[in-house]
Amino acid sequence: MYVFFIVLIIIASFLIILTVLAQNPKSGMAANFGASNQVMGVRQTADFLEKLTWGLAIAIVVLSLAATMAMPSGDISRSSEGVQRALENQTEGGVQNFQIQNVGASTPAETSEANGTQAPATAPAQETK
């Protein structure tokens, strides 16, 4: 059932792409090329394409929720285990752990004194006329 929902989502995605491309552009660079207006021509066609676009967008959302509900529980547990392993690998050696030091220090001089380094010299503020 899960695969069925995924196939329906893919079909709806391609259909929404086609309906968006078939719509008459209201503004922008594509509006300068008026050939689509001559091909489609009828106001009801534009209304139909707009309603079809909204319907397909709603269908994709509903099908996505249905696919999530129909997902086998084994896939969910494997997915969560994979995320846990990735997080463990990341914190163990793959990425350096950044620590915030001297949270209470408010100026660069206080921060550098706490770290044992010298603060950069600050230039006096220049007045503008």
BAFI-3210 file (N, C-alpha, C; in Angstrom, 3 decimals, decimal comma, padded with zeros to 6 digits):
// residues 129
n [1|2|3|4|5|6|7|8|9|10|11|12|13|14|15|16|17|18|19|20|21|22|23|24|25|26|27|28|29|30|31|32|33|34|35|36|37|38|39|40|41|42|43|44|45|46|47|48|49|50|51|52|53|54|55|56|57|58|59|60|61|62|63|64|65|66|67|68|69|70|71|72|73|74|75|76|77|78|79|80|81|82|83|84|85|86|87|88|89|90|91|92|93|94|95|96|97|98|99|100|101|102|103|104|105|106|107|108|109|110|111|112|113|114|115|116|117|118|119|120|121|122|123|124|125|126|127|128|129]
n.u [000,820|001,983|003,854|002,097|000,902|003,164|003,693|001,377|001,814|004,050|002,988|001,017|002,711|004,089|001,883|001,071|003,242|003,003|000,504|001,042|002,947|001,355|-000,365|-001,529|000,757|000,703|002,318|005,675|008,628|007,796|005,253|005,517|005,766|003,323|002,188|001,029|-001,398|-002,853|-003,024|-004,380|-006,531|-009,353|-011,331|-012,444|-010,715|-008,427|-009,458|-010,109|-007,537|-006,371|-007,962|-007,414|-004,691|-004,731|-006,220|-004,514|-002,320|-003,439|-004,060|-001,494|-000,556|-002,399|-001,967|000,685|000,472|-001,105|000,672|002,622|001,212|000,752|003,214|005,404|006,041|008,542|010,223|010,145|011,400|013,955|014,737|014,815|016,832|018,990|019,246|019,965|022,446|023,890|023,938|025,433|027,904|028,610|029,000|031,047|033,470|033,461|032,730|033,889|033,375|031,927|032,457|030,993|032,654|033,329|030,851|029,835|031,473|031,603|032,939|035,482|037,988|037,607|036,926|039,274|041,115|040,226|040,686|043,400|044,675|045,629|043,652|042,361|043,411|041,331|040,108|039,661|036,399|035,321|034,230|031,478|030,719]
n.v [-001,189|001,196|001,661|002,047|004,510|006,153|005,969|007,210|009,790|010,567|010,563|012,560|014,685|015,031|015,710|018,128|019,719|019,854|021,179|023,643|024,639|024,877|026,945|030,317|032,888|035,554|037,765|039,017|037,800|035,731|036,461|038,171|036,649|035,935|033,624|031,431|032,408|032,543|029,885|028,567|030,327|030,369|031,464|029,694|027,564|028,468|028,801|026,141|024,976|026,289|025,406|022,688|022,687|023,496|021,352|019,169|019,904|019,748|017,035|015,906|016,586|015,203|012,564|012,289|012,346|010,040|008,122|008,258|007,287|004,701|003,587|000,884|-000,471|-001,557|-000,228|002,314|001,959|001,139|003,440|005,335|004,179|004,454|007,232|007,701|006,358|007,945|010,380|009,630|008,953|011,430|012,998|011,617|011,537|012,629|015,368|018,331|019,162|022,073|024,424|026,798|029,330|031,351|032,764|034,808|036,990|040,229|042,014|042,213|042,405|041,335|038,732|037,899|038,096|036,097|033,904|033,994|035,385|038,163|041,035|042,463|045,647|048,483|050,869|054,423|055,873|057,533|060,813|061,868|064,394]
n.w [000,000|000,722|-001,326|-003,420|-002,725|-002,939|-005,677|-006,656|-005,633|-007,114|-009,719|-009,427|-008,911|-011,362|-012,946|-011,759|-012,367|-015,150|-015,378|-014,210|-015,978|-018,244|-017,712|-018,227|-018,175|-015,872|-015,398|-015,751|-017,487|-019,155|-019,881|-021,979|-024,202|-026,104|-027,227|-025,932|-025,136|-027,473|-028,163|-026,009|-025,148|-024,108|-021,356|-019,494|-019,598|-018,316|-015,742|-015,178|-015,226|-013,068|-010,914|-011,127|-010,513|-007,798|-006,768|-007,306|-005,730|-003,157|-003,208|-003,268|-000,725|000,914|000,025|000,799|003,582|003,894|002,908|004,841|007,032|006,133|006,042|006,592|009,862|010,350|008,571|009,656|012,157|011,310|009,984|012,070|013,619|011,884|011,828|014,484|014,562|012,748|014,100|016,366|015,170|014,206|016,497|017,770|016,174|013,622|013,384|014,872|018,262|019,252|021,739|023,865|025,331|028,177|028,628|030,171|029,649|028,376|026,736|024,140|025,367|027,949|027,227|025,914|027,991|029,692|028,086|027,887|025,897|023,790|023,390|020,355|019,147|019,302|017,039|017,423|017,236|014,316|013,626|011,719|009,330]
ca.u [000,000|002,907|004,407|000,990|000,801|004,348|003,485|000,372|002,452|004,919|002,114|000,426|003,777|004,284|000,701|001,073|004,262|002,422|-000,565|001,646|003,569|000,323|-001,147|-001,197|001,493|000,071|003,315|007,033|009,206|007,041|004,034|005,837|005,612|001,879|001,725|000,180|-002,715|-003,528|-003,260|-005,406|-007,567|-010,646|-011,233|-012,760|-009,528|-007,565|-010,102|-009,951|-006,144|-006,120|-008,614|-006,670|-003,445|-005,065|-006,624|-003,324|-001,518|-004,102|-003,905|-000,122|-000,476|-003,170|-001,263|001,891|000,036|-001,531|001,872|003,267|000,423|000,835|004,601|005,589|006,714|009,945|010,943|010,244|012,429|015,265|015,057|015,216|018,134|019,983|019,441|020,715|023,843|024,513|024,200|026,535|029,138|028,917|029,507|032,245|034,722|033,320|032,613|034,414|032,382|032,209|032,017|030,904|033,444|033,241|029,547|029,600|032,334|030,807|033,782|036,585|039,101|037,296|036,987|040,664|041,791|039,825|041,316|044,853|045,196|045,584|042,527|042,774|043,268|040,189|040,372|038,653|035,318|035,502|033,016|031,090|030,226]
ca.v [000,000|002,321|001,893|002,586|005,940|006,821|006,064|008,253|011,086|010,878|010,906|013,870|015,686|015,320|016,409|019,521|020,419|020,134|022,186|024,953|025,094|025,170|028,124|031,586|033,721|036,848|038,824|038,510|037,704|034,785|037,119|038,863|035,705|035,740|032,480|030,543|033,011|032,194|028,446|028,205|031,240|030,424|031,783|028,504|026,714|028,988|028,457|024,702|024,682|026,772|024,475|021,429|022,891|023,442|019,982|018,310|020,261|019,152|015,585|015,544|016,677|014,097|011,319|012,235|011,932|008,645|007,296|008,213|006,385|003,341|003,133|-000,268|-000,121|-001,955|000,855|003,438|001,664|001,172|004,840|006,002|003,635|005,077|008,611|007,626|006,031|009,109|011,357|009,136|009,087|012,848|013,539|010,907|011,873|013,284|016,818|018,829|019,725|023,461|024,785|028,234|029,648|032,708|033,303|036,028|038,082|041,091|042,765|041,409|042,399|040,368|037,408|037,542|037,888|034,791|032,896|034,114|035,986|039,616|041,562|043,346|047,074|049,080|052,233|055,350|056,148|058,797|061,609|062,245|065,752]
ca.w [000,000|000,815|-002,667|-004,213|-002,413|-003,498|-007,128|-006,869|-005,371|-008,261|-010,845|-009,137|-009,037|-012,780|-013,447|-011,288|-013,162|-016,468|-015,295|-013,947|-017,217|-019,242|-017,340|-018,859|-017,223|-015,614|-015,486|-015,867|-018,815|-019,969|-020,366|-023,221|-025,296|-026,066|-028,014|-025,145|-025,080|-028,704|-028,193|-025,041|-025,550|-023,439|-019,923|-018,708|-019,560|-017,259|-014,466|-014,976|-014,889|-011,715|-009,983|-011,193|-009,771|-006,369|-006,451|-007,281|-004,559|-001,994|-003,330|-002,884|000,741|001,492|-000,281|001,627|004,917|003,809|002,759|006,154|007,869|005,600|006,059|007,475|011,117|010,246|007,900|010,592|013,163|010,636|009,706|013,313|014,007|011,012|012,282|015,737|014,235|012,123|015,168|017,194|014,392|014,068|017,752|018,202|015,518|012,340|013,492|016,138|019,168|019,550|023,076|024,109|026,511|028,703|028,267|030,916|029,189|027,502|025,808|023,621|026,320|028,993|026,636|025,651|029,270|030,199|027,237|027,957|024,667|023,792|022,628|019,265|019,431|018,620|016,567|017,910|016,297|013,572|013,543|010,361|009,250]
c.u [000,870|003,456|003,338|000,842|001,983|004,202|002,456|000,944|003,318|004,080|001,498|001,471|004,033|003,088|000,663|002,131|003,686|001,343|-000,009|002,295|002,537|-000,459|-000,625|-000,451|000,844|001,056|004,688|007,473|008,394|005,760|004,278|005,697|004,153|001,358|000,801|-001,245|-003,511|-003,867|-004,411|-006,660|-008,793|-010,452|-011,519|-011,571|-008,593|-008,143|-009,930|-008,526|-005,800|-006,738|-007,896|-005,361|-003,694|-005,448|-005,445|-002,434|-002,123|-003,957|-002,512|000,028|-001,188|-002,473|000,020|001,554|-000,391|-000,329|002,621|002,534|000,566|002,251|004,753|006,402|008,187|010,794|011,141|011,345|013,820|015,694|015,518|016,547|019,247|020,274|020,259|022,179|024,565|024,839|025,356|027,869|029,571|029,523|030,795|033,501|034,599|033,338|033,148|033,277|032,797|031,644|031,997|031,635|033,200|031,936|029,312|030,427|031,573|031,656|034,881|037,764|038,852|037,399|038,430|041,427|041,451|040,472|042,830|045,459|045,055|044,444|043,029|042,534|042,099|040,535|039,302|037,618|035,542|034,167|032,740|030,491|028,914]
c.v [001,261|002,672|002,485|004,087|006,717|006,993|007,145|009,652|011,504|011,280|012,291|014,977|016,040|016,076|017,866|020,337|020,798|021,206|023,571|025,500|025,487|026,437|029,376|032,457|035,095|038,007|038,182|038,382|036,776|035,412|037,841|037,950|035,267|034,542|031,574|031,091|032,649|030,714|028,080|029,039|031,392|030,636|030,550|027,560|027,168|028,675|026,977|024,356|025,153|025,843|023,122|021,537|022,813|022,026|019,031|018,624|019,665|017,633|015,137|015,585|015,496|012,766|011,183|011,804|010,466|007,713|007,178|007,253|004,927|002,782|001,953|000,112|-000,528|-000,885|002,042|003,182|001,662|002,602|005,556|005,476|004,253|006,504|008,618|007,314|007,220|010,166|010,928|009,288|010,538|013,391|012,861|011,392|012,665|014,790|017,237|019,390|021,139|023,783|026,298|028,503|031,093|033,386|034,645|037,205|038,919|041,866|041,857|041,344|041,381|038,948|036,983|037,333|036,521|033,676|032,938|034,667|037,488|040,076|042,456|044,798|047,619|050,506|053,157|055,647|057,491|059,505|061,940|063,630|065,834]
c.w [000,000|-000,577|-003,584|-003,982|-002,997|-005,002|-007,439|-006,627|-006,551|-009,473|-010,640|-009,271|-010,494|-013,359|-012,994|-012,025|-014,524|-016,399|-015,008|-015,218|-018,273|-018,928|-018,030|-017,843|-017,089|-015,767|-015,638|-017,308|-019,719|-020,514|-021,683|-024,434|-025,323|-026,817|-027,222|-025,059|-026,336|-028,756|-027,268|-025,280|-024,692|-021,941|-019,062|-018,612|-018,459|-015,882|-014,153|-014,556|-013,472|-010,671|-009,965|-010,418|-008,275|-005,951|-006,371|-006,088|-003,288|-002,017|-002,915|-001,370|001,385|001,238|000,530|003,050|004,931|003,675|004,084|007,075|007,422|005,627|007,033|008,712|011,102|009,580|008,831|011,611|012,541|010,362|010,965|013,825|013,164|011,417|013,568|015,478|013,622|013,159|016,052|016,466|014,302|015,354|018,187|017,497|014,247|012,404|014,845|016,972|019,519|020,923|023,190|025,405|026,890|028,300|028,958|030,441|028,176|026,509|025,286|024,603|027,422|028,459|026,419|026,943|029,825|029,389|027,319|026,691|024,765|022,896|021,512|019,645|018,653|018,242|017,127|016,823|015,623|013,488|012,086|010,375|008,561]
res [m|y|v|f|f|i|v|l|i|i|i|a|s|f|l|i|i|l|t|v|l|a|q|n|p|k|s|g|m|a|a|n|f|g|a|s|n|q|v|m|g|v|r|q|t|a|d|f|l|e|k|l|t|w|g|l|a|i|a|i|v|v|l|s|l|a|a|t|m|a|m|p|s|g|d|i|s|r|s|s|e|g|v|q|r|a|l|e|n|q|t|e|g|g|v|q|n|f|q|i|q|n|v|g|a|s|t|p|a|e|t|s|e|a|n|g|t|q|a|p|a|t|a|p|a|q|e|t|k]
***
